[in-house]
Amino acid sequence: MKLNRLGRSEIEVTDICLGSMTWASQNTEAEAHEQLDYAVAEGLNFIDTAEMYPTTPRLAETTGFTEAIIGNWIAGRSNRDQIVLATKITGEGNKDIRNGARVTGATVREALEASLQRLKTDYVDLYQLHWPNRGSYHFRKYWTYDASTQDVGSMDQEVADILGEVQKLQGEGKLREFGVSNETAWGMMKFLEASEKYGLPRIVSIQNEYNLLCRIYDTDCQEVSLREDVGLLAYSPLAAGGLSGKYMDGSIPEGSRRSMQANLNGRYTPAAESAIAHYAEVAKRHGLNLPAMALAFCRSRPFMTSTIIGATSMDQLKTNLSAAKLELGEAVLEDIQGIYRDWPQPM
């Protein structure tokens, strides 16, 4: 698989990352370990998780179970030094974890040390802030997003506090690099400014949603990524399974995400369904598999460090990993751009 550098760090990651948010809900531990073994054997070295996983559905009583599953896998293997392991600290608002406390330097330490215990490892390669303390426009909140209502008065101090603790944890060997998630261009720049001003660790990545149906990253965030070497780790590259094509013509397979969440957290709308049908026509016209085409498109973007796939079956995993070898030609990309012009924001 192709390797990309993680920001300005020494770490290289495969441009496909294995996500894990269904493990312990839709997937058993044995199934998760089978996915991990297969993906690593295929050359993948990058695994992403979070302390709040699983999320399909997210329940208070299963919080942390996904990390524990990965920890058991790590404990049973001898390849920890060959794996780039990423996890996240849950932010403000999730009452199931630390009663929804805002992220501070102290909570970064508390959360990371708890994750390390579940993951059965001495360190994580990439630790990420799951979402900003001030809130986020992601998960379809962009339709009502109003930055003027945010409390940003203490952001400079909060960022310095967080990065200061990251620096201490790096010195203790508990984490290697730090990144953000569900952020804006302005938010990224505030972290970068604090790093420069106070000599603190620099963020190496941002994990935001990106797929054929959600391309808001193409504007200001893309510019920050390219100019500041803060690459995108794209989550939901198949729009929570919508771009797999399995829900077309009204089909809702048993055990699928739509069987539990009818609109895929706001992603599956009538407009999105129409856009998916048009992308499916492009894939068919060029003899391509729709999900592989959708993933290959994400991989082709100049700001992309890694595309995070998820699977609830081995067949899905194999299809998704096949995108690692697929390079889209100009004719396909032109057709994709034509659909995008007609359906720029369908969800």
C-alpha positions, 0 to 999 in steps of 0.5 A: 500500500502507498505510504504517506507521512503524517504531517511533519512527523517521522511516522508513515501511514498507509493511505487506507486506515482501518476504522473500528467503531462497529466493533463490540456492537455490530461486530464480535471480538473474533470478527474484529480480530479477523479484520485486523489480521487480514488488513495487516496481512494486506499491508495496512499499518494504520488503525483508528479508534476512540474511547467512546467506541462503539457507536452503532449504536453508542451506549454508555454501557459499551463505552471503551469496548472497542479499545479493549478489543483492539488491546486484546488483539495487540496483546496476542500479536508481536507486531506492535512496532509495525502498527500506527495506532490512533485513538481519540479523547471525547470532548465536551457534551458526551455525558457518558464520559467524564460527565461531558467535561471540556477537554483540558490538559488534565483530561487529556492525561486522564483519558489517554492513560485509561485508553492505554490500559484498554489498548494494552500498550505503552503508547499510542502513535496518534492521539486526537481531540475528537471534537472542539470544545467550542462545538462543531458544524459536522454531522449535518450541523452546517445547515444551522452553523453560527460561529457567532454563538460560540464561546472562544474567549479562553481558546488560546489558553485551552489550546496551550494547556492541551498542547502543553500536556501533550508535550509532557506525555510525549516526554513520558513516551505515552504518545507520539503525535497529536491531531484534531478532528471535526475541526475548521480551518480557523481551529486548525490555525489556532493550534498551529499558532499556539505551537509556534508561539509557545514551542509546543507540539504541532498537530499532524492531522485532522480527521473530518468527514469526506466523501462524494456527498460531503466535500466541504473540506475542498474549500478553506480546510484544504488550503490549510492542509496543503500549506501547513502539512496537516493532512486529512484523515477522512472518516465516513468515506462511503457516507456511512455505507450509503455509497456502497450502493446497498440501500438503492431501490429501497433495500435495507439489509438486515443488520445494516446501519440503516436497519438501526438508523434509518437516515444514517445520522442525516446522511441518507436523504432523498437528494443523497439517494439521487446523487448516489444513483448518479455516481453508481451510473458513473461507476457502471459506465467505467466498469468500476465497483461503486464503493471502490470508486468512492474510496479511490476518489478520496485517495486521489485528493491532494490533501489526503493522508489516509482514508478510514474504511470500516466494515461489518463483514469480510466481504466488505473489508476486501472490497474496501481494501481493493481501492488501494490498487485503484487509480481513477482515470481522467474520464472518471474524475471528469464524470464525478466532477459533473455529478458534483456540480449538479449535486454539491451538498445533497445531505 
